[in-house]
């Protein structure tokens, strides 16, 4: 999928734990894990807003457009 979630990167930068973010945002740890892994088809704006508020970031800090195939190349290189 061309849209990649960089939630794990922002969590590390902010030194926050997934468990604590999930609680603060009001979603389950399982759903946050799915977001982190990119195994979702969409995210509600309300959830995105809450994550941005808690991590003090912009949506563009969490979402990145990577044309198909380029993400695999980035991981390999």
C-alpha positions in Angstrom: 0.0 0.0 0.0 1.4 3.4 -0.9 0.5 5.1 2.4 2.8 4.0 5.2 2.2 4.8 8.8 5.3 5.8 10.7 3.7 5.7 14.1 6.4 3.5 15.6 9.0 6.1 14.6 7.1 8.9 16.3 6.5 6.8 19.4 10.2 6.2 19.7 11.0 9.9 19.1 8.6 10.9 21.8 9.7 8.1 24.1 6.1 6.9 24.5 4.8 3.4 24.9 2.1 2.0 22.7 0.1 0.9 25.8 0.1 4.5 27.2 -0.8 6.0 23.8 -3.6 3.6 23.3 -5.1 4.4 26.7 -4.7 8.2 26.1 -6.3 8.0 22.7 -9.1 5.7 23.7 -8.4 2.7 21.4 -7.4 -0.8 22.2 -3.7 -1.8 22.3 -4.6 -4.4 19.5 -6.0 -1.6 17.3 -2.9 0.6 17.9 -0.7 -2.4 17.0 -2.6 -2.8 13.8 -2.1 0.9 13.0 1.7 0.6 13.8 2.0 -2.5 11.5 0.1 -0.8 8.7 -2.5 -3.7 8.6 -5.4 -1.3 8.4 -7.4 0.1 5.4 -8.1 3.4 7.1 -8.0 5.5 10.2 -10.7 7.8 11.6 -9.8 11.5 11.6 -10.8 11.6 15.2 -8.3 8.9 16.0 -5.6 10.6 13.9 -6.3 13.9 15.7 -6.0 12.3 19.1 -2.8 10.6 18.2 -1.3 13.9 16.9 -2.5 15.7 20.0 -0.9 13.1 22.3 2.4 12.9 20.3 2.5 16.6 19.6 2.9 16.1 15.9 1.3 16.7 12.5 -0.5 14.0 10.4 2.4 14.3 7.9 4.8 13.1 10.6 2.8 9.9 10.8 1.8 9.3 7.2 4.1 8.9 4.3 3.4 8.3 0.6 5.7 5.6 -0.8 5.0 4.3 -4.3 4.5 0.5 -4.5 7.8 -1.3 -4.2 9.9 1.6 -2.8 9.2 0.7 0.8 10.8 -2.7 0.3 13.8 -0.9 -1.3 14.1 1.5 1.6 14.2 -1.3 4.1 16.8 -3.2 2.1 19.1 -0.2 1.6 
